[in-house]
Amino acid sequence: MAITAISIPFNGTLPSSGSGSSIKKPIKPVSKPCFGCDCGDEEKIKCDAVLPQCNWCSHHDIPCTFDRVVHRKKRSTPHDGRPKASRLSERVSRIEQLLAENLSGTQASVTGDSPQSIEVNTTASNSPSSNQPPDSSSVRVHFAGKELGVISLLTGTLFLLPEGQDWIKARTGQPVAIDKLSPARVPWDKERGRTFSTFLMNMKTKDSFELPEWEILQTYIQAYKNSKVMRRIFPVIDPELFDETVNRAYAHSSLPFAYGQASSKACVIAFLTFVSRLSVLNAVIKATTDISPVDHDLLVAKAQFLMPQVLQEPASLDAAQAVTMLTLFELGSGNMRATNYYAAIAARLIFMLGGNLASNQAFPTNDRGHQKQQQLRNLFWVCYTIDKDLALRTGQPPTITDENCDLTLPPGYLDRAFADVDDEETLWSGPVFPFDLRLSIIKARAHRELYSVSSLRKSDAELLKSIREIDDSLEEWRLSVPPKWRPTVSFSSETSDPNMAMHTVMLRLNYHLCMTIIHQASGRCKSWMQAHGGMMDGVSSSLALSVEASRSSLCYLEAAEHVVVDGVFWTLIFYPMSALLTLFCSILQNPLDPHSREDLDRLKVATVMIERIFSRKLPATEVVHFKLVADFIVELKRLAECAIDKAWAEQRAASH
């Protein structure tokens, strides 16, 4: 007979032994009491489990028995008997091993979740980074229940896993040109590390501290002040406060720079670097002056040279402005690696100064202190919108977490967010930032609830609930936009938009991107494999919305070709490429669908459309990147066409 011990008080002494008495040894204490004997269980009282008869049974003069079978709960394990943590650890190790093999260029047979071995034959050129593999927490890419690959947290590169390559090959009957479809660096990501190294090695120490010519700087400062649109979208400086920064930077000193002056110098250099790339300002300056073009690479190298000293100085508004402008410059130049680094530094500086809060005591409580506080808050919102956009582009977790921020919108923001450009009074009432702040908040929620590491543990029901709730928030935002600017849920070539402008292009592309990434999360639902009726209908509908949003994104970009400004290749190329990848996966999943032929046509014309929109005034040094983009799209088109042809051939063969 088994007896379960219970925890009882013990005063340190045993009952004294005497004639005719027996010593009752205390039962070994355990942490959790139980009901004990049969009578105790029936009466729902705690049995003291003393032998040979417990206190309850002795008091009631009844037998003390224990005949029940003890049913103990067991920890659930997967079908193969291994704990869930063990399987997860094995899967992470497997991905890391595959990536390591990719770097070394070796062949290996790796055991996966199934008993079969998968032969891996890749080269170092296919790795997500020439230096290291993605972290084990890299975002998984799913479509219709299939895990196609992982996104490197460092570069944003899609690395196709063997399952993804096998699925593409099974659907198309063709080998994958892995160097084009999963290259070392995505075509829309430019790395300029070698260029920087060359400049740093060739620069003399004296030259590295030289500031831009005063006349050139003042010309661009005045152009920025006069540009209503640029000041609204990029409030990177306060013109009055920046005059003080310029004076500090150019102040004479016997040293290359006095302590605290590095931040001011870096701020001046970063400003000229950033604004001289804005096509709107460049057009004005070119038409009204004879100033020579600015050498961006040289200026950025100088700013980089100053960074170590800037980071040794106390956090300041100048430092935060400098790093924020460098972040914007690198983002617009396509250098995502540097963008990630600068964005993180900018966020830290802003947090140190309290810019994440609506009000703080970082600056004196006078008019100038209030002005600095407002500018710091502007920098916070610029960095916030970039941070959320980067998280979706690269799969990297956001640096700025909403839980640590006051996300109260700036005063009057909703009134001016969609004001007409001709409304001069509203235009000067405050900034509107690169992206709609409310849309950026939705992006943050989408990443947190659908793509974060913790969200991967959600069940199908929990995942679909999050998708539905975030979609409701997105629709609430859409309906809040004035009808003149409001994006339509779907856009086709037959749809018109009389108010097309660069502002609406960015608004539409970001709305459709949000729709895509929200509903694309349904691709990892287990229902794809289990095919549960009602649940499967909801999952399929969600993924269909993602595909339709991608179609709308491409259609709108083509229709708005005439309003897209020059020099935005690196800023916008991510949106059509993301949409093309979604359509490609949709074709492979449903090659016989009536829309598949239409989507294939979109892939066929994509290269011409993108070349027409983005290659205008593209520098000769960046033409090579456009060729990589074109090769990438051509490979998507080839494989998609093969998938459709293969499906129709199999259907004809089955009908005979």
C-alpha positions as CSV (number, residue, x, y, z in Angstrom):
1,M,0.0,0.0,0.0
2,A,1.4,3.3,-1.0
3,I,1.1,6.2,1.3
4,T,1.7,9.8,0.3
5,A,3.4,11.8,3.0
6,I,2.2,15.3,4.0
7,S,4.0,18.2,5.6
8,I,3.5,18.2,9.4
9,P,4.9,20.5,12.1
10,F,7.9,19.0,14.0
11,N,9.3,20.5,17.2
12,G,12.6,18.7,17.2
13,T,11.7,15.9,19.8
14,L,10.2,12.5,19.4
15,P,7.5,11.2,21.7
16,S,9.1,9.5,24.8
17,S,9.1,5.7,24.7
18,G,7.6,3.8,27.6
19,S,6.3,0.4,28.5
20,G,3.6,-0.6,26.1
21,S,4.1,2.5,23.9
22,S,5.4,2.5,20.5
23,I,7.5,5.3,18.9
24,K,5.7,7.0,16.1
25,K,8.2,8.3,13.6
26,P,7.3,11.5,11.9
27,I,6.5,11.1,8.2
28,K,9.1,12.7,6.0
29,P,7.8,16.2,5.0
30,V,7.0,17.0,1.5
31,S,6.1,20.4,0.0
32,K,2.6,19.5,-1.2
33,P,-0.2,18.0,1.1
34,C,-2.7,15.4,-0.1
35,F,-5.9,13.9,1.1
36,G,-4.2,10.7,2.2
37,C,-6.4,7.6,3.0
38,D,-9.7,6.6,1.4
39,C,-11.8,8.2,4.1
40,G,-9.9,11.4,3.9
41,D,-10.4,11.6,0.2
42,E,-14.1,10.9,0.5
43,E,-14.6,13.5,3.2
44,K,-12.3,16.1,1.4
45,I,-10.2,16.5,4.6
46,K,-6.5,16.5,4.9
47,C,-5.4,13.1,6.3
48,D,-2.3,13.3,8.6
49,A,-1.1,9.9,7.2
50,V,0.1,8.6,10.6
51,L,0.6,4.8,10.8
52,P,-1.0,2.5,11.5
53,Q,-4.2,4.6,11.8
54,C,-4.6,8.3,11.0
55,N,-6.1,10.7,13.5
56,W,-9.4,11.0,11.6
57,C,-10.0,7.2,11.4
58,S,-8.9,6.7,15.0
59,H,-11.3,9.3,16.3
60,H,-14.2,7.8,14.3
61,D,-13.1,4.2,15.1
62,I,-13.0,3.1,11.5
63,P,-10.4,1.2,9.4
64,C,-7.8,3.3,7.8
65,T,-7.3,2.0,4.2
66,F,-5.7,3.3,1.1
67,D,-6.8,1.3,-2.0
68,R,-7.0,4.1,-4.6
69,V,-4.9,4.1,-7.7
70,V,-2.8,7.1,-8.0
71,H,-3.1,8.9,-11.4
72,R,-0.2,11.2,-11.9
73,K,-0.1,13.8,-14.6
74,K,2.6,13.4,-17.1
75,R,4.3,16.2,-19.0
76,S,3.0,16.2,-22.5
77,T,5.5,15.4,-25.2
78,P,5.4,15.5,-29.0
79,H,4.5,12.3,-30.9
80,D,8.2,11.3,-31.1
81,G,8.5,11.4,-27.3
82,R,11.0,14.3,-27.2
83,P,10.2,17.4,-25.0
84,K,9.2,20.5,-27.0
85,A,12.3,22.4,-25.7
86,S,14.6,19.7,-27.0
87,R,12.9,19.8,-30.5
88,L,13.2,23.6,-30.6
89,S,16.8,23.5,-29.6
90,E,17.5,20.9,-32.3
91,R,15.8,23.0,-34.9
92,V,17.7,26.1,-34.0
93,S,21.0,24.1,-34.1
94,R,20.0,22.7,-37.5
95,I,19.5,26.1,-39.0
96,E,22.8,27.4,-37.5
97,Q,24.6,24.3,-38.9
98,L,23.1,24.8,-42.4
99,L,24.2,28.4,-42.4
100,A,27.7,27.5,-41.2
101,E,28.0,25.0,-44.0
102,N,26.9,27.7,-46.4
103,L,29.8,29.9,-45.2
104,S,32.4,27.1,-45.5
105,G,31.2,25.9,-48.9
106,T,31.1,22.3,-47.7
107,Q,28.6,19.6,-48.3
108,A,26.9,17.8,-45.4
109,S,24.0,15.6,-44.7
110,V,21.9,17.2,-41.9
111,T,19.2,15.3,-40.0
112,G,16.0,17.3,-39.7
113,D,12.6,16.6,-38.1
114,S,12.0,13.7,-40.4
115,P,14.0,10.5,-40.5
116,Q,15.3,11.4,-44.0
117,S,18.5,13.2,-44.6
118,I,18.7,16.3,-46.7
119,E,21.7,16.9,-48.9
120,V,23.0,20.5,-48.8
121,N,25.1,21.8,-51.6
122,T,25.7,25.5,-51.3
123,T,28.6,27.9,-51.5
124,A,29.8,30.8,-49.4
125,S,28.3,33.3,-51.9
126,N,24.8,32.1,-50.9
127,S,25.3,33.0,-47.2
128,P,23.3,35.9,-45.7
129,S,26.5,37.6,-44.7
130,S,30.1,37.2,-45.7
131,N,31.0,37.4,-42.0
132,Q,28.5,35.5,-39.9
133,P,25.3,33.6,-40.2
134,P,21.9,34.9,-39.0
135,D,21.3,34.7,-35.3
136,S,19.2,31.7,-34.1
137,S,16.3,34.0,-33.5
138,S,16.1,35.1,-37.1
139,V,12.6,35.6,-38.4
140,R,11.1,32.5,-40.2
141,V,9.6,33.1,-43.6
142,H,6.4,31.1,-44.1
143,F,3.9,30.9,-47.0
144,A,0.8,28.6,-46.9
145,G,2.2,26.5,-44.1
146,K,5.7,26.0,-45.6
147,E,8.8,27.3,-44.0
148,L,10.8,28.7,-46.9
149,G,13.7,30.2,-45.1
150,V,15.0,32.7,-42.5
151,I,15.8,36.4,-42.7
152,S,19.1,37.5,-41.4
153,L,18.8,39.9,-38.6
154,L,21.9,41.7,-39.7
155,T,21.3,42.2,-43.4
156,G,17.6,41.4,-44.1
157,T,18.7,38.7,-46.6
158,L,16.3,35.8,-47.2
159,F,18.2,32.6,-46.9
160,L,16.3,29.7,-48.4
161,L,16.3,26.5,-46.3
162,P,16.4,23.1,-48.1
163,E,12.7,22.9,-47.5
164,G,12.2,26.1,-49.4
165,Q,14.4,25.1,-52.2
166,D,12.8,21.7,-52.4
167,W,9.3,23.2,-52.5
168,I,10.2,25.6,-55.3
169,K,11.8,22.8,-57.3
170,A,8.8,20.5,-56.7
171,R,6.4,23.1,-57.9
172,T,8.4,24.2,-60.9
173,G,10.3,21.1,-61.9
174,Q,13.4,23.4,-62.3
175,P,16.6,23.9,-60.2
176,V,16.8,27.2,-58.4
177,A,19.4,29.7,-59.4
178,I,20.3,30.2,-55.8
179,D,22.8,32.9,-56.5
180,K,20.0,35.1,-57.9
181,L,17.1,34.1,-55.6
182,S,19.0,33.9,-52.3
183,P,22.2,35.9,-52.9
184,A,24.8,36.9,-50.4
185,R,23.2,40.3,-50.2
186,V,19.8,41.3,-51.4
187,P,20.0,43.4,-54.6
188,W,18.3,46.3,-52.8
189,D,20.9,46.5,-50.1
190,K,24.1,48.4,-50.8
191,E,27.3,48.0,-48.8
192,R,29.8,50.8,-49.0
193,G,32.3,49.6,-46.4
194,R,35.2,49.4,-48.9
195,T,34.5,52.9,-50.2
196,F,34.7,54.2,-46.6
197,S,37.9,52.4,-45.9
198,T,39.5,53.9,-49.0
199,F,38.5,57.4,-48.0
200,L,39.7,56.9,-44.4
201,M,43.0,55.6,-45.5
202,N,43.6,58.4,-48.1
203,M,42.4,61.3,-45.9
204,K,45.0,63.3,-44.1
205,T,44.5,63.9,-40.4
206,K,44.0,67.6,-41.0
207,D,41.5,67.1,-43.8
208,S,39.3,64.9,-41.7
209,F,38.5,67.8,-39.3
210,E,37.8,70.3,-42.0
211,L,34.2,71.6,-42.2
212,P,32.4,72.3,-45.4
213,E,32.8,75.7,-47.0
214,W,30.7,78.3,-45.2
215,E,29.1,79.5,-48.4
216,I,28.0,76.0,-49.5
217,L,26.6,75.3,-46.0
218,Q,24.6,78.5,-45.8
219,T,23.1,77.9,-49.3
220,Y,21.7,74.6,-48.2
221,I,20.6,75.9,-44.9
222,Q,18.6,78.6,-46.6
223,A,17.2,76.1,-49.1
224,Y,16.0,73.9,-46.3
225,K,14.4,76.8,-44.4
226,N,12.5,77.8,-47.6
227,S,11.3,74.3,-48.4
228,K,7.9,73.8,-46.7
229,V,7.7,70.2,-47.8
230,M,11.1,69.1,-46.6
231,R,10.7,70.8,-43.2
232,R,7.4,69.1,-42.8
233,I,8.6,65.6,-43.6
234,F,12.2,65.8,-42.2
235,P,12.2,68.0,-39.1
236,V,15.9,67.0,-38.5
237,I,16.9,70.5,-37.2
238,D,15.3,73.6,-35.8
239,P,16.6,76.5,-38.0
240,E,17.1,78.9,-35.1
241,L,18.8,76.3,-32.8
242,F,20.9,75.1,-35.8
243,D,22.4,78.6,-36.2
244,E,23.9,78.1,-32.7
245,T,25.2,74.7,-33.7
246,V,26.9,76.2,-36.7
247,N,28.6,78.9,-34.7
248,R,29.9,76.4,-32.2
249,A,31.2,74.1,-35.0
250,Y,33.0,77.0,-36.7
251,A,34.3,78.6,-33.6
252,H,38.1,79.0,-33.7
253,S,40.1,76.7,-31.5
254,S,43.8,75.9,-31.2
255,L,42.9,72.2,-31.2
256,P,41.1,70.4,-34.1
257,F,38.1,70.7,-31.9
258,A,37.5,71.5,-28.2
259,Y,35.7,69.0,-25.9
260,G,32.0,69.1,-26.9
261,Q,32.7,70.6,-30.3
262,A,32.8,67.2,-32.1
263,S,29.0,66.8,-31.8
264,S,28.5,70.2,-33.3
265,K,30.9,69.5,-36.2
266,A,29.4,66.1,-36.9
267,C,25.9,67.7,-36.9
268,V,26.9,70.3,-39.5
269,I,28.6,67.7,-41.7
270,A,25.6,65.3,-41.3
271,F,23.1,68.0,-42.2
272,L,24.9,68.9,-45.5
273,T,25.3,65.2,-46.3
274,F,21.6,64.5,-45.9
275,V,20.0,67.6,-47.4
276,S,22.3,67.7,-50.4
277,R,20.8,64.3,-51.5
278,L,17.2,65.6,-51.4
279,S,16.2,66.1,-55.0
280,V,13.8,68.9,-54.3
281,L,16.5,71.0,-52.7
282,N,19.1,70.1,-55.3
283,A,16.8,71.2,-58.1
284,V,16.3,74.6,-56.5
285,I,20.0,75.1,-55.8
286,K,21.0,74.0,-59.3
287,A,18.6,76.5,-60.8
288,T,19.6,79.5,-58.7
289,T,23.3,79.0,-57.9
290,D,26.5,77.7,-59.5
291,I,27.7,75.7,-56.5
292,S,29.6,72.5,-57.3
293,P,27.9,69.2,-56.4
294,V,28.6,67.9,-52.9
295,D,30.8,64.9,-52.5
296,H,28.6,62.7,-50.3
297,D,31.1,59.9,-49.8
298,L,33.7,62.3,-48.5
299,L,31.3,64.0,-46.1
300,V,30.0,60.7,-44.7
301,A,33.6,59.5,-44.2
302,K,34.3,62.7,-42.3
303,A,31.2,62.2,-40.1
304,Q,32.3,58.6,-39.5
305,F,35.8,59.8,-38.5
306,L,34.2,62.1,-35.8
307,M,31.8,59.4,-34.4
308,P,34.2,57.9,-31.8
309,Q,34.7,61.4,-30.3
310,V,31.0,62.2,-30.4
311,L,30.2,59.0,-28.5
312,Q,32.7,60.0,-25.8
313,E,31.0,63.4,-25.2
314,P,27.8,63.8,-23.1
315,A,24.6,63.1,-24.9
316,S,23.4,66.3,-26.6
317,L,20.8,67.5,-29.1
318,D,23.6,68.1,-31.6
319,A,24.7,64.5,-31.3
320,A,21.2,63.1,-31.6
321,Q,20.5,65.3,-34.7
322,A,23.8,64.2,-36.3
323,V,23.2,60.5,-35.9
324,T,19.5,60.8,-36.9
325,M,20.5,62.6,-40.2
326,L,23.2,60.0,-40.9
327,T,20.6,57.3,-40.4
328,L,18.3,58.9,-42.9
329,F,21.2,59.4,-45.4
330,E,22.2,55.7,-45.1
331,L,18.6,54.6,-45.5
332,G,18.2,56.7,-48.6
333,S,21.5,55.3,-49.9
334,G,20.5,51.7,-49.6
335,N,23.2,50.9,-46.9
336,M,21.0,48.9,-44.5
337,R,23.9,47.7,-42.3
338,A,25.0,51.2,-41.4
339,T,21.3,52.3,-41.2
340,N,20.7,49.7,-38.5
341,Y,23.7,50.7,-36.5
342,Y,23.1,54.5,-36.7
343,A,19.4,54.0,-35.9
344,A,20.2,52.1,-32.7
345,I,22.7,54.8,-31.6
346,A,20.2,57.6,-32.4
347,A,17.6,55.9,-30.3
348,R,20.0,55.5,-27.4
349,L,20.9,59.2,-27.5
350,I,17.3,60.2,-27.6
351,F,16.5,58.0,-24.7
352,M,19.4,59.4,-22.7
353,L,17.9,62.9,-23.2
354,G,14.4,61.8,-22.4
355,G,13.0,62.3,-25.9
356,N,10.9,59.2,-25.5
357,L,8.7,61.1,-23.0
358,A,6.3,63.9,-23.9
359,S,7.9,66.2,-21.3
360,N,11.1,66.0,-19.2
361,Q,13.6,68.1,-17.4
362,A,16.5,67.6,-19.9
363,F,16.6,71.3,-20.8
364,P,16.0,74.6,-18.9
365,T,12.4,75.6,-18.4
366,N,12.6,78.7,-20.5
367,D,11.6,79.5,-24.1
368,R,14.9,78.2,-25.6
369,G,14.7,75.1,-23.4
370,H,11.1,74.4,-24.5
371,Q,12.3,74.9,-28.1
372,K,15.0,72.3,-27.6
373,Q,12.5,69.9,-26.0
374,Q,10.2,70.2,-29.0
375,Q,13.1,69.5,-31.4
376,L,14.1,66.5,-29.4
377,R,10.6,65.2,-29.5
378,N,10.6,65.7,-33.3
379,L,13.8,63.6,-33.5
380,F,12.1,60.9,-31.4
381,W,9.2,60.6,-33.9
382,V,11.6,60.5,-36.9
383,C,13.6,57.7,-35.3
384,Y,10.4,55.9,-34.2
385,T,9.1,55.8,-37.8
386,I,12.4,54.6,-39.2
387,D,12.8,52.0,-36.5
388,K,9.4,50.4,-37.2
389,D,10.1,50.4,-40.9
390,L,13.5,48.8,-40.5
391,A,12.0,46.0,-38.4
392,L,9.6,45.1,-41.2
393,R,12.3,45.4,-43.9
394,T,15.1,43.4,-42.2
395,G,13.3,41.2,-39.6
396,Q,15.4,42.8,-36.9
397,P,13.7,43.5,-33.6
398,P,12.9,47.2,-33.1
399,T,15.3,49.2,-30.9
400,I,12.5,51.5,-29.6
401,T,9.9,49.5,-27.6
402,D,6.5,51.1,-27.2
403,E,6.3,50.1,-23.6
404,N,9.1,52.6,-22.7
405,C,7.6,55.5,-24.7
406,D,4.9,58.1,-24.4
407,L,3.2,57.8,-27.8
408,T,1.0,60.8,-27.3
409,L,0.8,62.4,-30.8
410,P,2.2,65.9,-31.2
411,P,-0.3,68.7,-30.6
412,G,-2.3,69.5,-33.7
413,Y,-0.8,66.5,-35.6
414,L,-4.1,65.1,-36.9
415,D,-5.2,68.5,-38.2
416,R,-2.1,69.0,-40.3
417,A,-1.2,65.4,-41.3
418,F,-3.3,65.6,-44.5
419,A,-3.4,69.4,-45.1
420,D,-3.1,70.6,-48.7
421,V,0.3,71.8,-49.7
422,D,-1.1,75.1,-50.6
423,D,-2.4,75.7,-47.1
424,E,0.6,77.7,-45.9
425,E,-0.7,78.4,-42.4
426,T,-1.2,74.7,-41.7
427,L,2.0,73.7,-43.3
428,W,4.1,75.8,-40.8
429,S,2.2,74.6,-37.7
430,G,4.4,71.6,-37.3
431,P,5.9,68.5,-38.9
432,V,4.2,65.4,-40.3
433,F,7.3,63.1,-40.4
434,P,8.3,60.5,-43.1
435,F,5.4,58.2,-42.3
436,D,2.1,58.6,-40.6
437,L,2.8,58.2,-36.9
438,R,-0.4,56.2,-36.3
439,L,0.6,53.8,-39.1
440,S,4.0,53.4,-37.6
441,I,2.4,52.5,-34.2
442,I,0.4,49.8,-36.1
443,K,3.6,48.5,-37.7
444,A,5.1,48.2,-34.2
445,R,2.2,46.2,-33.0
446,A,2.2,43.9,-36.1
447,H,5.9,43.1,-35.5
448,R,5.4,42.6,-31.8
449,E,2.3,40.3,-32.0
450,L,3.0,38.5,-35.3
451,Y,6.7,38.3,-35.9
452,S,8.5,38.6,-32.6
453,V,10.1,35.5,-31.0
454,S,7.4,35.3,-28.4
455,S,4.6,35.4,-31.0
456,L,6.0,32.2,-32.6
457,R,4.5,30.3,-29.7
458,K,1.0,31.3,-30.5
459,S,-1.6,28.7,-31.4
460,D,-3.5,29.1,-34.7
461,A,-6.5,30.5,-32.9
462,E,-4.3,33.1,-31.0
463,L,-2.5,34.0,-34.2
464,L,-5.6,34.5,-36.2
465,K,-7.1,36.6,-33.3
466,S,-4.1,38.9,-33.4
467,I,-4.3,39.2,-37.2
468,R,-8.0,40.1,-37.0
469,E,-7.5,42.7,-34.2
470,I,-4.5,44.4,-35.9
471,D,-6.4,44.4,-39.2
472,D,-9.3,46.1,-37.4
473,S,-6.9,48.8,-36.2
474,L,-5.5,49.2,-39.7
475,E,-9.0,49.6,-41.1
476,E,-9.9,52.1,-38.4
477,W,-6.8,54.1,-39.4
478,R,-7.8,54.0,-43.1
479,L,-11.3,55.3,-42.4
480,S,-9.8,58.1,-40.4
481,V,-7.9,59.4,-43.4
482,P,-9.8,62.2,-45.3
483,P,-11.5,60.8,-48.4
484,K,-9.3,62.8,-50.6
485,W,-6.2,60.9,-49.4
486,R,-7.8,57.7,-48.2
487,P,-6.2,54.5,-49.6
488,T,-8.6,52.0,-51.1
489,V,-8.5,48.4,-49.8
490,S,-7.7,47.3,-53.4
491,F,-6.3,49.2,-56.3
492,S,-6.3,48.1,-59.9
493,S,-5.3,49.6,-63.3
494,E,-9.0,50.6,-63.8
495,T,-9.0,52.5,-60.5
496,S,-8.3,56.3,-60.6
497,D,-6.7,58.6,-58.0
498,P,-6.9,62.3,-59.1
499,N,-4.8,63.4,-56.1
500,M,-1.7,61.4,-56.9
501,A,1.5,62.9,-55.4
502,M,4.6,61.6,-53.7
503,H,2.8,61.9,-50.4
504,T,0.0,59.6,-51.6
505,V,2.6,57.1,-53.1
506,M,4.2,56.7,-49.7
507,L,0.9,56.5,-48.0
508,R,-0.5,53.8,-50.3
509,L,2.7,51.7,-50.4
510,N,2.9,51.7,-46.6
511,Y,-0.8,50.8,-46.2
512,H,-0.6,47.9,-48.6
513,L,2.7,46.8,-47.0
514,C,0.9,46.7,-43.6
515,M,-1.9,44.7,-45.1
516,T,0.6,42.3,-46.7
517,I,2.7,41.6,-43.6
518,I,-0.4,41.4,-41.2
519,H,-2.1,38.7,-43.3
520,Q,1.0,37.0,-44.5
521,A,1.5,35.8,-40.9
522,S,-1.3,33.3,-41.4
523,G,1.1,31.4,-43.6
524,R,2.6,29.7,-40.6
525,C,-0.7,28.4,-39.2
526,K,-0.7,24.6,-38.7
527,S,-4.1,24.5,-40.3
528,W,-2.4,24.3,-43.7
529,M,-1.2,20.9,-42.8
530,Q,-4.2,19.7,-40.8
531,A,-6.8,21.1,-43.2
532,H,-9.4,21.9,-40.5
533,G,-12.6,23.1,-42.3
534,G,-13.7,26.4,-40.7
535,M,-10.3,27.3,-39.5
536,M,-8.8,26.6,-42.9
537,D,-11.3,28.9,-44.6
538,G,-10.2,31.8,-42.4
539,V,-6.5,31.1,-42.9
540,S,-6.9,31.0,-46.7
541,S,-8.9,34.2,-46.7
542,S,-6.3,36.0,-44.7
543,L,-3.5,34.9,-47.0
544,A,-5.6,35.9,-50.0
545,L,-5.8,39.5,-48.6
546,S,-2.0,39.5,-48.3
547,V,-1.7,38.6,-52.0
548,E,-4.3,41.2,-53.1
549,A,-2.5,43.9,-51.2
550,S,0.7,43.0,-53.0
551,R,-1.1,43.3,-56.4
552,S,-2.5,46.7,-55.3
553,S,0.9,47.9,-54.4
554,L,2.4,47.2,-57.8
555,C,-0.6,48.6,-59.6
556,Y,-0.5,51.8,-57.7
557,L,3.2,52.3,-58.2
558,E,2.8,51.8,-62.0
559,A,-0.1,54.3,-62.1
560,A,1.8,56.9,-60.1
561,E,5.0,56.7,-62.1
562,H,4.7,60.3,-63.3
563,V,4.7,61.7,-59.7
564,V,7.6,59.6,-58.3
565,V,10.6,62.0,-57.8
566,D,14.1,61.2,-58.9
567,G,16.7,59.6,-56.7
568,V,14.3,57.4,-54.6
569,F,15.5,54.0,-55.8
570,W,16.9,52.9,-52.5
571,T,13.9,54.3,-50.5
572,L,11.1,52.7,-52.5
573,I,12.6,49.6,-54.1
574,F,11.8,47.5,-51.1
575,Y,8.0,47.9,-51.6
576,P,7.7,46.5,-55.1
577,M,10.3,43.7,-54.4
578,S,8.3,42.6,-51.3
579,A,5.1,42.5,-53.4
580,L,6.8,40.5,-56.2
581,L,8.0,37.9,-53.8
582,T,4.5,37.5,-52.4
583,L,3.0,37.1,-55.9
584,F,5.7,34.6,-56.8
585,C,4.8,32.4,-53.8
586,S,1.1,32.7,-54.6
587,I,1.7,31.5,-58.1
588,L,3.7,28.5,-56.9
589,Q,1.0,27.7,-54.4
590,N,-1.9,27.9,-56.8
591,P,-0.6,27.8,-60.4
592,L,-4.0,26.9,-61.8
593,D,-5.8,29.8,-60.2
594,P,-7.2,32.3,-62.7
595,H,-5.2,35.1,-61.2
596,S,-1.9,33.2,-61.6
597,R,-1.6,34.2,-65.3
598,E,-2.3,37.8,-64.4
599,D,0.3,37.8,-61.7
600,L,2.8,36.2,-64.1
601,D,2.2,39.1,-66.4
602,R,2.9,41.5,-63.5
603,L,6.2,39.7,-63.0
604,K,7.0,40.0,-66.7
605,V,6.5,43.8,-66.9
606,A,8.0,44.5,-63.4
607,T,11.5,44.9,-64.7
608,V,10.5,47.4,-67.3
609,M,8.3,49.3,-64.9
610,I,10.9,49.5,-62.2
611,E,13.5,50.6,-64.7
612,R,11.2,53.3,-66.0
613,I,10.5,54.6,-62.5
614,F,13.8,54.2,-60.7
615,S,16.6,54.3,-63.2
616,R,16.2,58.0,-64.0
617,K,19.3,59.9,-63.0
618,L,20.7,56.8,-61.3
619,P,24.4,57.3,-60.7
620,A,26.7,55.1,-62.8
621,T,28.1,53.5,-59.6
622,E,24.6,52.2,-58.7
623,V,23.6,50.8,-62.1
624,V,25.1,47.5,-61.1
625,H,22.6,47.2,-58.3
626,F,19.7,47.8,-60.7
627,K,21.0,44.9,-62.8
628,L,21.0,42.7,-59.8
629,V,17.4,43.7,-59.2
630,A,16.5,42.9,-62.8
631,D,18.2,39.5,-62.6
632,F,16.3,38.7,-59.4
633,I,13.0,39.5,-61.1
634,V,13.8,37.5,-64.2
635,E,14.5,34.4,-62.1
636,L,11.2,34.9,-60.3
637,K,9.4,35.1,-63.6
638,R,11.2,32.1,-65.1
639,L,10.3,29.9,-62.1
640,A,6.7,31.1,-61.9
641,E,6.2,30.4,-65.6
642,C,7.6,26.9,-65.2
643,A,5.2,26.3,-62.3
644,I,2.2,27.2,-64.3
645,D,3.3,25.2,-67.3
646,K,4.0,22.2,-65.1
647,A,0.6,22.3,-63.4
648,W,-1.3,22.5,-66.7
649,A,0.8,19.7,-68.2
650,E,0.0,17.5,-65.2
651,Q,-3.7,18.3,-65.4
652,R,-3.9,17.4,-69.1
653,A,-2.0,14.2,-68.4
654,A,-4.5,13.3,-65.6
655,S,-7.5,13.9,-67.8
656,H,-6.4,11.5,-70.5
